[in-house]
Amino acid sequence: MSPRDTFALSRRSVLRAGAAAGLGLTVPSVGAADQSRSTELTVATQNLGLGANLFALFLVESSDELARTIGDLYMDIERSAPSARMRAIADELARTRPDVVGVQEAALIRTETPGDGGEDGLDAEAVSFDFLDELTAALDETGTPYEVAQVKTTADAEFPGLVDDERIDVRLTDRDVFLVRSDADVTVSDSSAGTFDEALEIPVGDDRTFRVERGYGVISATADGREFTAVNTHLEASSESVRGSQADELASVLDDIDGRTVLLGDLNDGPAYKNGAYETLTSNLADAWKQARSDADGFTCCRSATLARNRWPSGSITFSCVPESPRRTRS
């Protein structure tokens, strides 16, 4: 029996750890049929949460209203205490110690003062919030550091904003990321990424459209010398038809991957919804939660923007944090 045959799970019986507004579900991945060479890979999926509801942009009807809405969203992010939230997430990852983590909404928010209304393109560079930097720094502080194995930039857009009666530009760069625990026996040999053709488009202001780009990242790696491929994605939340098309695109990508495959992500769908993204992706992939805990649903949604005072159903992972007092971080 070759090393590629020693995993108990075959190409068509592999892991899927999807989360609607993903809470960082950690699941066992692979057990070896040959117990003399037993291997287990643990994975997690974690949506960091922007801390603001971008779909307020759907209600915007003018340029002035756009600036006010962007300013409100910026302040929502600040009030959500990103630093405290990233520390809470880091504490949970340090406690559960997954080998590989698929992260979604690793937002980078930058500003430009005074603003030019976004007329000069994506030129805001003053960093206000960097969720990925905050998370990895917090992980280092826990004594359980993780390496960034891949960053896939999805949406990247800049808008005029009005904050404290001051005109600024606010730039949101959304990213999906793979993290690998530094002391895990996992070696990443290659990576690639793609962007979905289908995307939600939101009209904003008088003549602008915000295209919510989404995509996927892929890493090729070995665990204890055994090869596997991991895929990380974040499917559209606000449109079932767009999400379904993205799931179809992703299924085609997965079909082209040889060998053992792990799909991580915020799928914004689950077994309770019929004929949706979950069913599309689990037609050829096994649901890891069901395999690991067949007697309980995988509760991975939803939480407050601040993570505070959450009440979770039995069987879910829970953590909370008391938000720090908001600090003005814009420069």
PyMOL commands that set and color helices and strands:
alter all, ss='L'
color gray80, all
select helices_A, chain A and resi 3-5+35-37+54-59+63-79+82-96+131-142+240-255+277-282+288-292
alter helices_A, ss='H'
color red, helices_A
select strands_A, chain A and resi 15-18+23-28+42-47+100-104+108-112+126-130+146-163+166-181+186-195+200-204+208-212+215-223+226-234+261-266
alter strands_A, ss='S'
color yellow, strands_A
deselect
rebuild
show_as cartoon
